Amino acid sequence: MSTANSTATDLKVNISNRQILSIALPISFAIFVPQVNFVTNNVFLGGLGEDSLAAAGITGVYYLIFAVIGYGLNNGLQALISRRAGQDKVEEIGKLFAQGVFLSLTFAAFGILLTYLVATPVLQRSLHSPELTQKAVSFLHIRIWGLPFLYLYQMRNALLVGTNQSKYLVWGTLAETLGNIFFDYGLIYGKFGMPEIGFNGAAYASIIAEFLGMFVVFAVIQWKGISKQLGLARHFRWNKENARLVLVQSSPLIFQYAISIISWEFFYILIEHHGKRDLAISNTMRNIFGLFGVFTWAFASTSNTMVSNIIGQGMKERVEELIGKIVKLSLSISILLCIFLNLFPALFLSFYGQGEEFVRAAVPVIRIISLALLLMSFATIWLNGVTGTGNTKVNLVIEIVAIVAYTIYAYVVLEVMKLPITYGWMSEWLYWIILFSLSYAYIRSGKWKKKEI
């Protein structure tokens, strides 16, 4: 047997809880650490006052819009790489990865240009507070320069997860996190001999951290021989046909994630109309989603790559069985985390240093969020199962239906009826229920079995 064939066989997955966990746990760690970065940023910024914590909510969601564009490209590329791994086509993996890198850098340049052109007028027309607007724009003009590093970082995710080598994700993630904490503290407060920049210090710290994460993970790929194994350097050239394939596969996901986060930015703008306290509380809720949802997102990514891999192996009849196993693991862990969150909500909120009144106002919102986390724990698994089938246009349609309902609900509740934000956050329940219902119905229909990528 040739080396290439032996390597390809190693890239195939089997349907077992052990295989699921072997892929999902390293991914969860890789997702968890950046979420710690988000929380760390907000804890440090909370020390500057409630205004800074509120501004971090707007800037964080804005940057997330561009981050999920890279995530959409990542997921589309990951599904393609997983399919080729299941089909024993190792040579094609390096070709696909190269196009992912070229496309991601193009998107990064566009994101930087767009931010400098539209961020100021959009936020000026959307936010009620001029001081908050000025602070947010100044921050974003710095923060957006981290996009190239973030996108390249995401491309390595697609490569490692798609080839069943997710255990190597942790090195880049550790480098990013340690760098973020060190430079956050140093640049925000002027420690370790660094200048005291304040709010914008978090922007510089995040860029440095993203560069470190990207550099380390590519060093690991080279050191472990993965680059040579998959022929990354040999195929590192522009290929119109493969670039088109990656773009066609990824573009519906890019639009899907982009409109999802744009709707979230719209939601935060509606929250800002209720005052800085409600915006600051909602920013902590975003952190809770990120921190407590890491296992769910890891299982979702696992669903994408494993579904695509077993379809490549010719085992379409076992897709629902696989998704069911992943759902059971995801839901079990989410139940435990949500019990902890509901038993000790004040413990988590106290890290932001905003006082007892802030905590009392935020606890009811946490109760709403905890149920949304449970709904997300199985809804996103089924949605990513749809991604794994290769029919990403269906993902986009499902997302559009859910977002329209979510946006209408949020606008009516928060802007028209002017109800407390607790009711506004119930929009998450509606969103995840719709995503699950439509994704489940599509997988059960079997229409995806005719799709080839």
N, C-alpha and C positions, 0 to 999 in steps of 0.2 A: 504493500500500500504506500502511496506517495505521501510526502509530508503535507502537501496541500490538502489531500483528502482526509488525512488524520486530523489535521487542524479543524477542518470543516465539521467533522463528526463531533468534535468537542464543543462546537458552537450550537448544537441542537439541544433543545430542552425537553424534559419529560414532565408529565402531569402528576405532580405530587406536592404535598405540603412542604416537604423539605426543599424541593426545587424552588417553589414560590418564595419561601423565606430566605433562601440563599441569594436570590435576586433582590428581594424587597428590603431586607434589613440594611445592607450597605447603602441602598438608595435613600432609605429613611434617614440614615445618619448624615448623608450628603445634603439632604433637604433640611434636616433639623438645624445644622450648624448655621446656614445663612439666616434661618429664622431667629436664632440666638443673636445674630448680628443686628437684625431689625429691632429686636427687643432691647439690645444693648444701646443702640443708637437712641431709642426713645427714652430709656432710663437716664442716659447722660443728658439728653436734651431736656428732659423733665426737670433736671436740676437748674435749668436756665429760666424756668417758669412755664405757666400754662400756655402762654402765647406760642412759645417754641414747640411745645408738644402738639398744639393745634396745627401749626404750620407744617409740622412733620407729617401729619395726616394727609394734607393736600399734596405735598411734594412726593411722599412715598407712593401714593396711588398713581400720580402722574408718571413717575419713573417706571412703575409696574406695568403701565400700558405698553411701554417699549420693551420691557423685560419679557412680557408674554408673547410679543411678536417673535422673539428669539426662541421662546419655549414652543411656539407653534411650529417653527422651522425644525426645532429639535425633535418634536414628536413625529413629524412627517418623515424626517430622515431616519429616525429610530425604527419606525415601522418598516421602511424599505430595507435597512440593514438587517433587521431581524428576519425578514422574509428571505433575503439572500443567504443568511446563515442557515436557515432551515432547508434551503434548496441546495446547500453545499457549493454555492457560488462565491467563494472567498475572494477571488480576484475583483469581483464587482464592488466589494465593500469599500476598498480604498478609493475607487473611482467616485463613488457616491459621497464619501466623506469630504473629498477635495472640493466638490461642488457646494457642499454645505458651508465650508469655510468661505469660499468666494461670495456666496450669496449673503452670508451673515455679515460680512464686512461692508457689503453694499448697503444693506439695511441699516447698519450702524451709522454710516455716513449720512443717509437720508434722515435718520432720527435726530442727529445732531443739528443738521441744517433746519429741520422743521421746528425744533425747540427754539432756536434763536429767532425764527420768523413769527411764530404764532403763540408761544407761551405767554408773552406779556399781554397782548390784546385779549386773548381768551380768558385769562385769569382776572384781568381788569373788569371785564364785562360780567364775570360769573360771581366774584366774591364781593361781599359788602364792605369788608375792612381793607382800606388802602394800605395800612401797615402790614397786614398779613399778606397781601398781594405782593408788595415790594420784597418782603422777606422770602417768599416762596420763589419768585422769579430769580432773585439773586442766587439762591441755592441751586435751582435747576440749571442755570447757565454754567455752573461748575459740574454738577453731578452727572449731566448727560454725557460727559467725556468718558465715563466708565463703560459706555455701551460696547465698544469694540472688544474690550476684555471680557465683558459678560457674555457676549454672543459666542466668542471662541470657546469660552468655558462651557457653554451649553452644548456646543458641537461635540466636545469630547464626551459629554454625558450620553449623547445619542450613540456614539461609537462604542463606549464601554458597556452600556446597558444592552444595546442591540446585539453585541457579540458575547453576551453572558459573562462579562468580566466586571460587574458592578463593584466588586470588592476593592478595586483600585480608585474608586471615587473619593475615598476618605482622605487621601493625602492632600489633594488640592483644597478640599473643604477645610481641613485643619489649618492649612496655611492662611486661607482667607479669613477664617474666624479669629485666629490669634492676631493677625495683622490689623483687623478691624477694631478689635478691643483696644489694642495698644495705641493705634493712631487716633482713634476716637477720643480716648481719655486725654492723650497728649495734645491734640490740636483743638479740642473744644475748650479745655481748661488751661492750656499752656503748661503742661507737665513734661517731664523728661527732656527739658531744654528746648521744647518746640514752642512756636509762637501761639499765643492765645487768640484763636480765630473766632470762637463762639459757635453760633449756629452753623455757619458755613464750614466749620472744621469737620463736621460729620460728612459733608460732601467729599472733601479731599480724602478723608480716611477711607471712605467706601471705594473710591477709585483705586487707591493704593492696594486695598485688600483684594479687589477684583483682579488686579494685575498679578498679585502674588499667587492667587488661586489658579489663574490661567497658566502662569509660568511653571508652577510646580507640577500640575497634572500633565502637561505636555512633556515635562522632564521624565515623569514616571512612565508615560507611554513609550518614550524612547528607551529608558533604562530597562524596562521589562521585556523589551523586544517586540512589543505589540505593533509598533510602526513597521518593523521589518516583516513580521508575520502577516500583516494585512496589506503590505505593499503601499503604504501611505505616501512615501516619498516618490516611488516609481510612478504613481498615478496622479501626482500633484500637478495637474494642468487643467486648464479650462476645457470642458467637454460640453458642447451645446446640448446634446441629446440627454445626457445624465442630469445636467442642470435643469433642463425643462421638466424631467421626471420628478426631481426633488421639489421643484417649485409647484408643479401641478398637484403633487401629493400634499404639500405643506400649506399652500395658499388658503384653502378653506379653514385649516386649523388656525392659521395666523389671523384671519378675519374673525374666527370664532372667539379666540382668546382676547383679541383687541376690543371687540365690541362688548365683551363681558366686562373687561376692566374699565372701558370708557363709561359703561353704565354705572360702575362702582364709583368712578370719579364724579359722575352726575349725582349719585346718591350722597356723596360727601359734600358736594356743593349745597344740596338741599339741607343737609345737616348743619352746615355753616350758617345758614339763615336762621337757625334756632339758637345760635350763640357759640362762643368759644368753648364753654364748658362741655356742651354736647358734642362738639367736634373733637375735643380732647378725649372724651370718653369713647367715642367711636373709633378713634385711632388705636386705643388700647384693644378694642374688639378685633381690629384687623390683626394685631399682634397675636391675639388668642387664636384666631383662625389659622394663622401661620404656624404657631408653635404647637398647637394641639392637633393640627391636621396633617402633620408630617408623615405619619404612618399611612394615612389614607392616600395621600398623594404618591407615596412610594408604591403602595399596592396598585394604584391606578396606572403608574408607569409600567409596573410589572405586568398588568393586564394587557396593555398595549403590546409590549414586546413578546410576551408568551403566546398571545392569540395569533400574532403575525407569524411567529416561528412555527407553531404547530400546523397552521394552514399551509406554510411552505413545505412541511413534512407530509402533507396530504391527509391530515387528521381533522378535517372540517367538522366531522360529526361529534367531536369531543370539545368543541369551543364552549358550549353552554356549561358543561361539566367543569371545565377549567375556571370559568368566570364565577361559578357558584362557590368553588373552593376558596377563591381569592376573596369573595364577599364575606364569607364566614370568618376568615382571619381578620379582615379589616374591621368588620362590625364588632367583633369581640374586643379588640384592642380599644376601639373608640368608646365602647360602653364603659370600660374601666377608666379611661381618661376623663370622660364626662362626669362620672361619679365623683372623681377627685376634684374636678373643677367646681362642681356644685357644693361639695362639702367645705372647700377652702377657697372661696372666691376672693375674700379680702386679702389672703396671703399673696396671691398673684398681683392684685391691684396695688398693694402697698409698695411694691418695688418702684412705682413711678413717683413716689414721694409727693403726692398732691393733697394729702390730708384726708380726714375721716369723711367729710362732706362729699368729696369726690368719690370715695369708695362706696358710700351709701347710694349715691345716684347711679353708679355703674353696675352694682350687683344685679338689679332686675334685668338689665340688658344681657348680662352673662347667662342668666337662666334661658333666655330666648336663644342665644348663640349656641348653647350646649345641645339643644335639640336639632338645630341646623347642622351641627357637626355630625350628629348621628345619621341624619338624612344624607349628608355628603358622603359618609363612609361607604355606602353601597351605590349611590347614584353615580358617582364619578368612576367607579369600577366598571359599571355597565357602559358608560359613555366612552371610556377608553378602550373597552372591548370593541366598540364600533370603529374606533380609530384603527385598531389592530386588523380589522377586516379589510382595510384599505379604502373604504368608501367614505372619504373625509368630507365629501359634499353633504352627506347625511348629517355628520356632526354639526356642520354649519347651520343647516336647517333647524335642527333640534335646538341649538343655541339661540338662534333668532327668535323662535317661538317663546322660549323661556325668558329671554331678555325683554321682549316686548311686554309680557305679563308683569315681570319684575319692575320695569320702569314705570309703567302705568300705576301699579299699586303704590310704589314709593312716592310718586308725584302727588297722587290723590291724598295719601295719608299725611305726608309731611308738609306739602305746600298748600294744598287746598283745604284740608280739614285741620291742619296744624296740630295734629296729635303728638304726644310725646314720642321721643325717638325709640322707645321700647317697641311701639307698634310698627315703626318704620323698619326696624330690624327683622320683623316677622316676614318681610319680603324674601328673606333667605329661605324660609320654609317653602314658599310658593315656587321659587326658582329650582330648588333641588328636587321637589316632587315632580315637576314637569320634565326635568332632565331624565330622571329615572324612568318615568312612565314611557316616554318616547324611545329611549335607548333600549329598554327591555322589550318593547313591542317590535322594534326593528330586528334585534337579534333573534327573537322567537319566530319572526316571519320567514327567516332563511333566505331572504332576497340577496344577502351579501355573498352567498356561496358562488355566485356567478362572476364576482369581481376578481380581476387579475391585475396585479401591479408588478 
